[in-house]
Amino acid sequence: MRKAIIICLLAVITASGSIYPQKRLNKTHKGTPQKENKEKPKFQEGDPNKTFVKWVRSHIEYPKEAIEKDITGNVTVSFVVTKEGKVKDVMVIKSAHILLDKEAWRVVSSSPDWTPGKLDGKPVNVKYRSFPIEFKITPELKKKFKTAKRPWEKDPRDKMQTPNRLLDGTRRDRR
């Protein structure tokens, strides 16, 4: 029985030519098969694996709270480049932390228009299923954060008028 099943499977595989699906062929009006003419979307007239990654890195604003809590990680998003070249349906498919997820979503959603992908010369929607964004705290970023004024910390050099002091630093008499 086992031999019969194996022989049948081998016959089917041999008859089909391979166990992998064949490339889809389009037939022209004359009936001769032709390969599909596919063109991937382009970001700023370049390869998205280089130009879009560079654009995303330059537009990420690392969340201050994440720097403070030393939160790092990789966020993976998926999105669709529409026929019109707009980025839509941005979704976080692998989360690192809610703060990082929100920033990754914000940056990818704010992407400028792309050159849409084409299939047989016609624009089509193209889904990017996995686009990783790395969040890493560099020493420069920590230094920049430490020198930035935080709203909850009062600077002693601030000469703000308070109920007891005037702008020139003198005390006001209470009556």
N, C-alpha and C positions, 0 to 999 in steps of 0.2 A: 504494500500500500504506500509506504513511504517513498519507494523508488518511483512509483507511478506519479506521485505529486511532484517530485523533483524533476522528472522528465517533462511533465506538463509545463512547469514554470520555466524551464530552460527553453522549451519550444516557443513559449510566448515572448520571452526576452529576445530570443534570436529573431523571431518574426518581426518584432517592432524595431529592431536595430540597436536599441539601447534601453536602459532602464530610466534614463533621464529624459525629461520632456524636450521635444524639439523646439527650436525657435519658431515663433509664429511667423508665418509667411502671408503676405498680402498678394492677391492676384491682380494683375493689371487687366485692362480691358481685353487684351489679347489672350489672357489665360496663363501667361508665363509667370511663375512665382518670383516674387521680389522680396528682399528683406525690408523690414520696417525702417523708416528713416526717423530716428529719435534724436532729439537735441535737449540736453539738460538745461535747466534754468541757469542764468548767469547773474552773478552779483557784481555790479559796477564793472561790467564787461570782463570779468575775470573768473577764475575757477573758485567756486564758493568755498572749497576746502581751504583756500588760502585767504582770499579777500574778505569773505564773510567772517571767518575766525578772527582776522586782524581787526575788522570793524567792531566786532563784539567786544574784544579785549580792550579796545580804546574807549568804549562807551560804558563800560561797567563802572558803577560807583559802589565800591564795597560798602555795605551797610556799617555805620559806625558802631552799632550795638554788637554786630558780629565780630568786629575787630576787638572791641572791649572784652568780649567773652571768648576770644580766640577760636572762632568757628570757621572751619575750612571744609572743603569737600568738593565733589563733582556733582553737578546738576545736569541731568539729561532731559532735553526737551524735544518735542516733535512739533512740526508745523507744516502748513501747506502754502506753496507759492501758487497763487491763482493764475488764471488765464490772463488777467490784467497785470500781473506782476506784483500784487500785494501779498503781504504775509498775513495769513489768517489761521485760526484754529490752533493757537499756540497752547501746548499742554506740557506740564512737567510729568515725565514718565518715570524719572528716578530722582528722588528727593535727597538732599543733604541736610537741609535745615530750612524752616519756613522763611527766614530772612533771606537766605541765598536763593531760594526758589522764586520769591517775589521779584528779586532783582534780575534773575535770569529771564523770567517771563517778561518783565518790563523792557529789557534791552531788545530781546528778539521781536517783541510786538512793535517796537518803535523803529524797526528796520526800514530804510528807504526802499523804494520800489526796485524790483528785480527785472531782468529781461526774462519773460516767461519761457518755460520749456515748450517744445513743439513735438508733435507726432505727425508725421507725413506733412509737415509744413503748416499745420494748424496749431495755435496755442492751446495748451491743456493744463489742468491743475496737476501739480506734482507734490507728493507728500514726502517730507524728510522725516523718516521714522525715528532717527536717533542722532541728535546733535548734542555732544557733550560740552559743557562749559565748566572749566576748572576755576575754583575759588581758592587762592592761596595768599596768605598774608606774608608780604615781603618786609624786610627790615625798613625799607624806605616808606612803606605804607604805615607801619607802626610809628615811625618817627613823625610822619606827617600828622598822624592822628594825635600824638602826644602834644604836638605844638599847637594844634587847633584849639581854639577857645570853646569850651563846652558850656552850654547855657546854664547848667546847674552850678557851675563854679563861678564865684565872684572874684573879679580881678581887683586887688586892693588899690590899683592905680586908677581905677574908674572914679571919676569925680561926679558921681550922680548925686542929685539933691535928694536927701532923705528927710524925714520929718524933723530930725534933730540937727542936721548939718545943712549949710548952704553950699552952693557950688564952689565958693572960695575956701571951703574947709572950716570956716568958723562955726561955732555953735550958736544955735538960735535960742534965745531966752524963752522959757515957757511962762506964760502968764496965766 
